Amino acid sequence: MALSKVEKRQKIKRRVRRNIFGTAENPRLSVYRSNKEIYAQIIDDNSGVTIVAASSREEKYEGTKTEISGAVGKALAAKAIAKGVETVVFDRNGFVYHGRIQALADGAREGGLKF
């Protein structure tokens, strides 16, 4: 029987997470996309601590969902640079690197993060 949409994403997520690991020097930028919102956090996997987080629920952003994702990426980058984080490893969390996920990554790059 074919995998459902969620099961397929979870399978991809497990495969990607085998190779991606965030350290204190190079933390992991994890992205989650729901139907209405987008969430991103920068995580140090060695200590299991979230360093910085941003989402579309924090502020009232205007525009399309893709534009809002770009703004969340810029906000996350600003918070991260204030905390002293400049380079990250991007974890798309099993989502296709397209649309809102790509817009968030591009916004984070514009904000000054390197990955």
C-alpha positions in Angstrom: 0.0 0.0 0.0 1.2 3.5 -0.8 2.5 5.8 1.9 0.3 8.7 2.9 1.5 12.3 2.4 2.5 12.6 6.1 4.2 9.2 6.2 6.2 10.0 3.1 7.4 13.3 4.6 8.4 11.5 7.9 10.4 9.0 5.9 12.3 11.7 4.0 12.8 13.5 7.4 14.4 10.5 8.9 16.7 10.0 6.0 17.8 13.7 6.0 18.3 13.8 9.8 20.8 10.9 9.6 23.2 13.3 7.9 22.3 16.7 9.4 23.4 17.5 13.0 23.7 20.9 14.7 26.5 21.8 16.9 27.2 24.9 19.1 29.5 26.3 16.3 27.2 25.3 13.4 23.6 24.8 14.7 20.7 23.4 12.7 18.0 25.6 11.3 14.8 23.5 11.4 11.7 24.5 9.5 8.1 23.4 9.9 5.3 24.4 7.5 1.6 24.0 8.3 -1.3 25.0 6.1 -1.6 28.5 7.6 1.7 29.2 9.4 5.5 28.7 9.2 7.9 28.1 12.1 11.7 28.1 12.2 14.1 27.5 15.0 17.9 27.2 15.3 18.9 24.2 17.5 22.1 23.1 19.1 21.7 19.3 19.0 24.6 18.6 21.3 22.9 20.2 24.3 19.3 19.8 22.9 18.6 23.6 23.2 16.7 25.9 20.9 18.9 29.0 20.5 16.5 31.2 18.5 12.9 30.7 17.2 10.7 32.7 14.9 7.3 32.1 13.4 4.6 33.8 11.4 2.4 33.9 14.5 4.7 36.3 16.4 3.9 39.4 14.5 1.3 40.5 12.1 2.9 40.1 8.7 1.2 41.3 5.5 1.2 39.7 2.1 1.1 36.2 0.7 2.2 33.1 2.6 5.4 33.1 0.5 6.2 36.8 1.4 5.5 36.1 5.0 7.9 33.2 5.0 10.6 35.4 3.6 9.9 38.0 6.4 10.1 35.2 9.0 13.5 34.1 7.6 14.8 37.7 7.9 13.5 38.0 11.5 15.1 34.7 12.4 18.4 35.8 10.9 18.3 39.1 12.8 17.7 37.3 16.1 20.4 34.7 15.4 23.0 37.3 14.6 22.1 39.2 17.8 22.8 35.9 19.6 26.1 35.4 17.8 25.1 32.7 15.3 26.3 33.3 11.8 26.4 29.9 10.1 23.8 27.2 10.2 22.9 23.8 8.7 19.5 23.9 6.9 17.0 21.2 7.9 14.0 21.3 5.6 12.3 18.7 7.8 11.2 16.5 4.9 9.5 19.3 3.0 10.3 20.0 -0.6 12.7 22.9 -1.1 10.3 25.0 -3.0 7.8 27.8 -2.3 7.6 28.8 1.3 10.5 26.7 2.5 12.7 28.2 -0.2 11.4 31.7 0.6 12.3 31.3 4.3 15.8 30.1 3.4 16.3 33.0 1.0 15.1 35.5 3.7 17.5 34.0 6.2 20.3 34.4 3.7 19.3 38.0 3.0 19.3 38.6 6.8 22.9 37.5 7.0 22.9 33.8 7.8 25.3 31.5 5.9 24.5 27.9 5.0 
